Amino acid sequence: MKFSILTACHNKNVFIKQCINSVISQSYQNWEMIIVDDCSTDGSYEYLSTVKDSRIKIFRNTERKFCSSTYAEALKHVIGDICGILDGDDFLLSKAMSVIVNQYKKHPKIDYIYSQHFWCDKSGKKKSIGVSSLPKNGRSLAESALAGKHCFSHWRTFRSSLIGKAILFPEGLQFSVDKNLGFTLEELCRGGFLSEPLYNYRYYQGNMSLVSGHKQKQTTKNMAEQFLQKRKEQNITVYPVVELKN
């Protein structure tokens, strides 16, 4: 299985080298990395232009498109079997790809998998276990989000066979891009949650989650309500998320 890592980068020059190195140093080596620079002004793109690894593909938006549209652009270039979302200021544990690939091989009927993560400070020092979780009491991801439970988080992966079956990254969406992906995926296919941390998520002054925390929460609530209303009107039954074990 070939793994396609998708990375959006906007002014992440301080972090993008560690992000890339965490992919290069993976124990699993059948991968490609697709990085789309979203009109950085801090030297990020200039650094990316110096990266010399044929497995790493660098693109740049001609105008600022923000997170969702930038990931939509990255998705156009995927040739791998599995996609994984790695934000430009975060980094993976060295076994991340290997563990996820093994899970997809063990569970051929599961089409998206997300894992637990570590919360890190700006320097990348681990602070605590993250907030990813299995939805409780038979709830969907959308129902969980509406109840204030942050289930679907890092690390988000899905089979590339899902590309084109739904809009995974809507154009122009700036907030709650991860939640929109989760709500969309659970309408398409079965999902799996692995409680093992595989991803290091930086939470710091300047991070999108911290800067726009209240706005993101409200956007997520509104989004969940819209998905649930659509499901009611169109009689859409979502697929379950199951707990996975190594």
Secondary structure as the mmCIF struct_conf table of DSSP 4:
data_model
#
loop_
_struct_conf.conf_type_id
_struct_conf.id
_struct_conf.beg_label_comp_id
_struct_conf.beg_label_asym_id
_struct_conf.beg_label_seq_id
_struct_conf.end_label_comp_id
_struct_conf.end_label_asym_id
_struct_conf.end_label_seq_id
STRN STRN1 PHE A 3 CYS A 9
BEND BEND1 HIS A 10 ASN A 11
TURN_TY1_P TURN_TY1_P1 ASN A 13 PHE A 15
HELX_RH_AL_P HELX_RH_AL_P1 ILE A 16 ILE A 24
TURN_TY1_P TURN_TY1_P2 SER A 25 SER A 25
BEND BEND2 SER A 27 SER A 27
STRN STRN2 TRP A 31 ASP A 37
BEND BEND3 CYS A 39 CYS A 39
BEND BEND4 THR A 41 GLY A 43
HELX_RH_AL_P HELX_RH_AL_P2 SER A 44 LEU A 48
TURN_TY1_P TURN_TY1_P3 SER A 49 THR A 50
TURN_TY1_P TURN_TY1_P4 SER A 54 ARG A 55
STRN STRN3 ILE A 56 ARG A 60
BEND BEND5 THR A 62 GLU A 63
HELX_RH_AL_P HELX_RH_AL_P3 PHE A 66 LEU A 75
TURN_TY1_P TURN_TY1_P5 LYS A 76 HIS A 77
BEND BEND6 GLY A 80 ASP A 81
STRN STRN4 ILE A 82 ILE A 85
TURN_TY1_P TURN_TY1_P6 GLY A 88 ASP A 89
STRN STRN5 PHE A 91 LEU A 92
TURN_TY1_P TURN_TY1_P7 SER A 94 LYS A 95
HELX_RH_AL_P HELX_RH_AL_P4 ALA A 96 LYS A 106
TURN_TY1_P TURN_TY1_P8 PRO A 108 LYS A 109
STRN STRN6 TYR A 112 CYS A 120
TURN_TY1_P TURN_TY1_P9 LYS A 122 SER A 123
STRN STRN7 LYS A 126 ILE A 129
HELX_LH_PP_P HELX_LH_PP_P1 LEU A 134 LYS A 136
TURN_TY1_P TURN_TY1_P10 ASN A 137 GLY A 138
HELX_RH_AL_P HELX_RH_AL_P5 LEU A 141 LEU A 146
TURN_TY1_P TURN_TY1_P11 ALA A 147 GLY A 148
BEND BEND7 PHE A 152 PHE A 152
BEND BEND8 HIS A 154 TRP A 155
STRN STRN8 ARG A 156 ARG A 159
HELX_RH_3T_P HELX_RH_3T_P1 SER A 160 LEU A 162
STRN STRN9 ILE A 163 ILE A 163
TURN_TY1_P TURN_TY1_P12 GLY A 164 LYS A 165
STRN STRN10 ALA A 166 ALA A 166
BEND BEND9 LEU A 168 PHE A 169
TURN_TY1_P TURN_TY1_P13 GLU A 171 GLY A 172
BEND BEND10 PHE A 175 PHE A 175
HELX_RH_AL_P HELX_RH_AL_P6 VAL A 177 LEU A 188
BEND BEND11 CYS A 189 CYS A 189
STRN STRN11 GLY A 191 ARG A 202
TURN_TY1_P TURN_TY1_P14 GLN A 205 GLY A 206
HELX_RH_AL_P HELX_RH_AL_P7 MET A 208 VAL A 211
TURN_TY1_P TURN_TY1_P15 SER A 212 SER A 212
HELX_RH_AL_P HELX_RH_AL_P8 GLY A 213 GLN A 234
TURN_TY1_P TURN_TY1_P16 ASN A 235 ASN A 235
HELX_LH_PP_P HELX_LH_PP_P2 ILE A 236 PRO A 240
STRN STRN12 VAL A 241 LEU A 244
#
